């Protein structure tokens, strides 16, 4: 009798011996200080809803102090030799590597992502960005074609999201510091702990006071920072809605602005693709980090002739994903970042059902009794006009649609207000380059998905923002 083998995995939890303070202050002018407003808020563990720590809410006076400290530090840091700046960045990168396990655990506890993603993806990339930009410090004259005398812009306001807290901090901080700028960083209110732990690393590395300042708080803190008259450059990663407000606030000022916003990225599967490889690419594209990825491949276009076979195999693969304790090394899908985000995801799934699509969900794991959880999900029978096919959900929810010709695939993929990324799966090399050249996306992956490198620029078109981060192109945003 042939019967599919069932494998049960014993729990494999990561030890959690990481010190976390009960109360954190703001990091201003090289030291931790109390908020002048004395207002505080809690950060919680999304996998069990327990309070982790209490954080300071930065008010107007705190933002003023942080910007003033950055301005004072800029006068000296901008004149520091490139070799010295490189030594600081290299030292930071090495210290991140040395404290990698601690940072990975803290990232998972605070954000809900699986430990194997924090450990094997996020933290190595964080160190890589500091290493990479350390090497650029004395080569800036070759970073921007035609600019033989590149100079730093000044004080940079950087606002980062909650989906990749420490990695987004590295994306912002490393190029800014390499170019001789100083920074005021505002992490997301739900995931501030690794940014504050990074502040401790900056202290250990003896980075000059005021070069990096970190203020915690919610949207109002970010607004005060972005609109501050002492800021010369604004870098924001987050939702398109907030990005539009930032663009409006900076219009008519001399502030330089880069925006890395939302996406509704297409993943296109042709009939001649390696199906098993493409299935793994779809999994990586939409269920990595619980779908909390701006470039998630949330719109899947499958050539009509293989649709039924592909969906059947995708459903089988999805059933093997393990949802549960993010600190368990066997977990594939962790906790949703917050109650608010979970409510948003559930709302969109209800919309999908009401619009006539067929919902398919993983039932392979028993859901924990506390915390914020969502099973990996995909919809079939999705109309191109459906909300789940057009609006960013930012969760583990995939919309599956079909196409018959390459021209139809391109037309449907480009029929979106977003243009951040795309995936193309085919064994025909000529088809890869033809399709990629006609897709309106900032980055196109061919027979892979969600691959990042510090030397490669990242950014989008249309409502996915403007400007690039990473690589030589990302340096240009921090130089005059």
N, C-alpha and C positions, 0 to 999 in steps of 0.2 A: 504493500500500500504506500503510494507516494504521498507524503505529507510535508508541507513546508516547515522547515525547522524554525522554532521560536527561541530567540535568544533573550535571556533576561540578564541585565547588567546590574551588578552590585553597585551600590552608591560609591562614588569616588570623590568625596568632597575635598576641596582645597583647604588646608589649614588656614585659619583666619587670625593668626596672631599678629595683627597690625594695629598699632596704637592710633587711636582717634580721639582728639580732644573733645571735651563736652561743649566747649565754646571756642569759636574762632573769631578773630578780629579781622581788620582790613590790613593789607600789605601796602604801606605807603612810605616812600622815601627810605626803603631798605629795612624796614622793621614792621612788626605787627602792632597795630594800634587799635584802640576801641573806637567805635563809631561815635561821632559827635552827637548824633541824634538818639543814641542808645536803643534804637529799634532793632529787633532781632526776629529771625524766622527759623523754622526747623527744616532740616533736610532729612528725608526718610528713605528707608530701604524699600524699593518697590516690590521686592519678592516676599516681604512679610509685613510691610506697613509699619515697621517699628522706627522710632526716631533714632537717627544716627548721631546728630550733633546739632548745635544751635549756631547760626551764622549771623554776622552783623549786616544790617541793611544800611548801605551807604546812602547818605543824604546829600544835599547840595553842598554843604561845607566840606564833606569828605571828598566829593568829586573835585571841588575847587582845589583842595590840598593835594590830591593825586596829580592833577594836571600841572599845578605849580611845581611840584617835585620833579615831574618829568621835564618841564621846561628848564629848570635849573640844571638838571643832569645833562640835558642835551648839549649845553654849551661846551661841556668837557668831553662827553662821549662821542660827539660828532668829530672831534679833533683827535680822538684816540687813534693810534696807528692801526691799520688794517690787520697787521700781524697780531697785535694785542687783542683786538676784537675776536679774531679767529681762535685764539687760545681760550678765551672765555667760553665761546660756543662749543669748542671741542671738550672742554672740561665739563660743561653742562651735559653734553651727550654721554660722556663716560659715566657720570654720576647717575644718569637716568638708567643706563644699562645695569649699573651696580645695584640699584634699588628697583629693578624691573618687577620682581615678584610682588613686592609691597605695593607698587603703583597699580599692577594688574588687579590685585585683590580689591584695592580701594575703588578702582574704576567699576568693578563688577558689583560691589556692595552698594555703591551710590547710584549707579545707572541701570542695573538689571541685566546687562549683557552677559552672555556665557563667559566663563573664565577662560576657556580655550581661545576665544576671540580676543579678549583683552590681552592675554599672555602672548599669543602667537601672531597677532595682527597689529593691534593698536600700539602697544608699547615699543615693539621693534621699529615701527614707522616713526614714532615720536623721536627716538634716538637718531634715526636715519636723517630726519629733516635738520636736526642740529648739526650732525656731521657734514651733511651736504652743503649747508650754507656757511659753515666754517671755512670750507674750501673756496668759497666765492669772495670772501672778505677782501682779498688783495687782487681780485680780478674784475672788479666792478666796471672798469673802463671797457671791458669786452662784453658786458652783460646786455647793453642796449646799443644796437647799431647806430653809429653816428654821434653818440654821446661820449666824447673823449674826456669830459670832466664831470663825471656823475657826482652828485652831492645828495646827502640825506634831506628828507622833506622837513622833519621836525618831530613834533609830538603826535603820536598815532593813537587814536581811540579804536580799540578792537573789541568787538562784541561777538561772542561765540555761542553755539547752541549746545543742547544737552545730549545729542546722539553720539558724538565722539569728543567728549570733553577735553581730554588731554591732547589728543591728536590735533584737534582744531586749534588749541593753544599753540602747539608747535608750528602748525602751518602759518600762524599769524606772527608769532614772536621771532622765529628764526630768521626770516628774510628781513624783517624790520631792524633787528639788532645788527645783522651782518652789514646792512647799508649805513649804519650809524645813527639810526633813529632811536627815540625813546618811546615807551609804551605805557598806556593805561589800559589794562585788560579787564573786561567785565564778563565773567563766566555765567552760564545759565543758572538760575536760582535753584533748580532741582539737582544740579550736578556740579557743585563748586569745589568739592573736597580735593580732587586731584590737582586743580589749579593752585589751591592753597598749599598742597604738599610740594608742588613745583616751586612755590615761593621759598619754602625751606631749602630746597636744593640750590636755588639762586643765592641764598645766604651762605650755604656751605661753600659754594664756588666763588664767594667774595665778589660777586658782580657789583659794580659801583652803585651806591645808593641812588634811588630815583630812576634808574634806567628802565626798570620794570616795576609797575605798580599794579596791584590787583584789588579791585573793589567789587564786592558781592552785593547782590540785590536783584530785584525783579525788573520789569519793563521800565518803570519810572527812573531807576538808576541808569539804565542804558540810554534812555532819552536824554537825561541831563548830560551824560558824557558825550553823546553824539552831537548835541547842540551847543556844547561848550565853545566859547569864542577862542579859547586857548589851544584848540585842537587844529592840527594842520591836515590830518589824513584820517579817514574813517574806513575801516574794514569790517564788514559784517557778513556773517553766515547765519542763515535762518530762513524764515518763511518769506514768501513773496509779498505778502500783505505788509509785514513790518519793513521789508526792504523798500517798498514804494514810499512809505512814510519817511524813511531815512533819506531817500533821494530827494523828496520834496523839501525836507528840512535843510538839506545842504545846498539846494539850488540857490544860485545867487550869491553864494559865498566862495571863498578861495580854497575851500577844502577839497582835497582829492578823495575820491570815493571808489571803492571796489565792493561789489555785492555778489555773493554766492548764495543763490536762492533756491527755490523749490524745483521739483521736476516731476515729470510723468513719463518716464523713459521707456521707449519701445525695445523689445527683445524679439528679433525676427529669426524664425527657424525655417529654413528651406528644406525641401524633401530630400536633398542630397547631403544633408548634414549628418555628422556622426551622432546618432540619436542619444546614446547613453551619455556622451560628452555634453550634448546640449541640455539634457535633463539636469546634469550637475550644474551647468551654467545658470539654468533657471532657478535652481535652489539657491545658489550663491547670489543671484541677482535680486531675489525678493525676500528670502527668509533669513538672510544674514542680518544680524543685529535687530531681529524682530521686525524687519522692514523699516526700521528707523534710519533710512539712508536717503539723502536727497536725490541720488542718482539711481535709486532702486529700479530694477527692470519690472515695473508694475503693470506694463501693458505687453502681453505676450501675443505675438502674431505668428500663427502656425500655418504653413502651406496646407491648403484644404485637403490634399490627397493623403496626408499623414496625420490629420487632426485626431481621429479617433484613437489610433495607435499611440500617438504621443500623449494624449490626455490620460489614457489608461495607464501608461507607464509612469507618468507624472504623479498620478494618484497613488500608485504603489510606492513610489519613492517618498512621497509626502507622509505616508502612513508610518514610515520608519523614523521620522524625526522625533526626537525626544524633547518634550516641553517640561521644564521643571527648574529645580534649584540652580540658579546661575553659577554657584560655586562648585557644582558637581561637574567634573571633567567629562562626563558622558553627555551632558546637556547640549542640545543643538539650538534650541530656541528658549531664551530667557524670559524675564518679566518685562511687561510694558512699562515705560518710564514713569507714568503717573496715572492717577485716576482720570484726570482730564483727557489725556491722550487715549486711554482705553475707551472712554465714552465716545470720543470722536470716531474711533475705529468701528465700534459697535453700531453707531449711527449710519456709517457708510455701508456696512454689511446689510443692515435693514433696508437701506435704499436700494441696494442691489437686488434683494429678493423682491421688493415691491415693483421694481422695474422689469421683472420677468426673467432675470438671469437665474441660472441653477447654481446653488452653492455646494461646494465640496470642501469638507474639513477633515483634518487629521484627527483620528481617534486613538492613536497609538499610545498615548500617555495619560495617566490619571492626573488631572489638574490639581495643583496645591489648593488647600482650603483657604489660605489668606494670600494677600498680594494681588497684583494686577496681571492678568493672564489672558492670552488670546491664542487659540489654536491656529496653526498655519492653514490658510484658506485660499482657494481659487474659485473663480466664477467662470462658467461656460455659458454660451448663448448670450454673450454680452453685446449690446448694440453700441456702435461708435459714439452715439449721442448720450449714452448713460453716464450718470455722475461718476460711477466707479471707474469709468473709462477715461474721464476727462479731468477730474479733480484729484489733487494729491491727498492720499489717505494717510501716508506715513505710518504704515503698519504692515503686518504680514498678510496682505490681501492682494491677490493677483487677478487681473482680468484677462481672459483668454478669448482671442478673436481669430479669424481666418483671413486668408488672402489667396488669390489664384495666380497672379502674375507678379513679377518684381516691381512693375510700375504701380500696381495696386498697393503693394507692401510699403513702398516709399511714400505714396500719397497718404495712406492711413497713418504711418509713423509720424509724418510731418504735420498732420492735422491736430495740432496741439498748441496752446499758448506757451508751452515750455520748450526748452531746447538745451537740456543739460548733457544727456548722454544717450547712447544707444548700443545695442549688441546685434551682431550679424553672425549667423551660423550657416556655413556652407563649405563643401569640399572644393569648390571652384574658386581658385585664387583670383581670376579675372572678375568674377561676380562680386567678391569681397570688396575690391577696390572701387568698382563701379557703384555699388550700393552705398558704401561709406562716403564717397564723394558727394552723393546727392542727399544725404541725410542732414537735416538742420539740427546738429547737435555739437556741443563743444568737445566731446570726446566720444569716439566710437571704438568699441572693443570687438575684435574679430575672433570668433571661436573661443572666447573666454569672457569673463565679466568680473567687474569689481576688482581689477588689478591696479594698484597704485604704486607710484615711485616718486621720491622727492625730486628727481631730475625731470619729471614730466609735468607740463602745465595742466591745470584743471580749471574749468569754468564753463559758463554756458552762454546761450543766446536768448533773445526774446525775454520772457518773464523769468528766466532762470538766472538773470543777472548780467553783470558786465565785469570785465577784468579777468585776470588769471592768477592762480596761486600755484606755487611750485615751479621748479625749473628756472631757466633764464628769464622766461616771460614774467614769472611772478616777482622777480627782483625789480622789474621796471616800475611796478606800482609804488615802490618805496624810494625811488630816486627822482630828482628833478631833471 
